[in-house]
């Protein structure tokens, strides 16, 4: 597995555009400049990322947060602290 990192949503979009063969995105919701909701919506508007699996990660485990992530275009949702087994399971599902 090759991992790319971006400090914020704008940088994340640039990383994806420079590396179009990326297979999945782990999207933090609480990022500076452009948060995960806005970044996910932006990616879904671009044809090359319309079907890219995006798993959102958030420490905000409030009622309605999962729905908000899915509405923004996320494929799935996981809370922090991340349960490694749950994350691996989601990766298996979305990369299969």
C-alpha positions in Angstrom: 0.0 0.0 0.0 1.3 3.4 -0.9 0.0 6.2 1.3 -0.3 9.9 0.4 -0.9 12.6 3.0 -2.5 16.1 2.7 -2.7 18.7 5.4 -6.1 20.1 4.2 -8.8 19.6 1.6 -7.2 21.8 -1.0 -3.9 19.9 -0.8 -5.9 16.6 -0.9 -7.5 17.5 -4.1 -4.1 18.4 -5.6 -2.7 15.1 -4.4 -5.5 13.2 -6.1 -5.2 15.1 -9.3 -1.5 14.4 -9.4 -2.0 10.7 -8.6 -5.2 9.6 -10.4 -4.5 5.9 -9.8 -5.3 6.3 -6.0 -7.9 3.6 -5.1 -9.4 5.0 -1.9 -9.5 8.1 0.3 -9.6 8.3 4.1 -11.1 11.8 4.5 -10.8 13.6 7.8 -13.8 15.8 8.4 -12.1 18.4 10.6 -9.4 19.9 8.4 -8.2 23.5 8.1 -9.0 25.7 5.1 -11.4 23.2 3.4 -13.1 20.7 5.6 -13.9 17.1 4.7 -17.5 17.8 3.8 -16.5 20.5 1.3 -13.6 18.5 -0.1 -15.8 15.4 -0.6 -18.5 17.5 -2.4 -15.8 19.0 -4.6 -14.4 15.6 -5.5 -17.8 14.2 -6.4 -18.3 17.1 -8.8 -15.2 15.9 -10.8 -15.9 13.0 -13.2 -12.7 11.2 -12.5 -13.5 11.0 -8.7 -17.3 10.4 -8.9 -17.0 6.7 -8.0 -13.8 6.9 -5.9 -14.4 5.3 -2.5 -14.2 7.9 0.2 -14.3 6.8 3.9 -14.8 9.8 6.2 -13.1 9.8 9.6 -14.4 12.0 12.4 -14.0 12.4 16.1 -17.5 14.1 16.1 -19.6 11.0 16.8 -22.8 13.0 17.2 -26.2 11.9 16.0 -26.6 12.8 12.4 -22.9 13.0 11.6 -22.9 9.8 9.5 -25.8 11.0 7.5 -24.2 14.4 6.9 -21.0 12.6 5.6 -23.0 10.4 3.3 -25.0 13.4 2.0 -21.7 15.1 1.2 -20.8 12.2 -1.0 -18.9 9.8 1.3 -19.0 6.1 0.6 -18.7 5.2 4.3 -18.0 6.6 7.7 -15.8 5.6 10.7 -15.3 7.4 14.0 -12.1 8.2 15.9 -10.3 6.8 17.7 -10.2 4.4 14.7 -10.8 0.7 15.4 -8.1 -1.0 13.3 -10.2 -4.0 12.6 -13.2 -1.9 11.5 -11.0 0.2 9.2 -9.5 -3.0 7.7 -12.9 -4.4 7.2 -14.1 -1.2 5.4 -11.0 -1.2 3.2 -11.7 -4.8 2.2 -15.3 -3.9 1.3 -14.5 -0.8 -0.7 -11.3 -2.1 -2.4 -12.8 -5.5 -3.4 
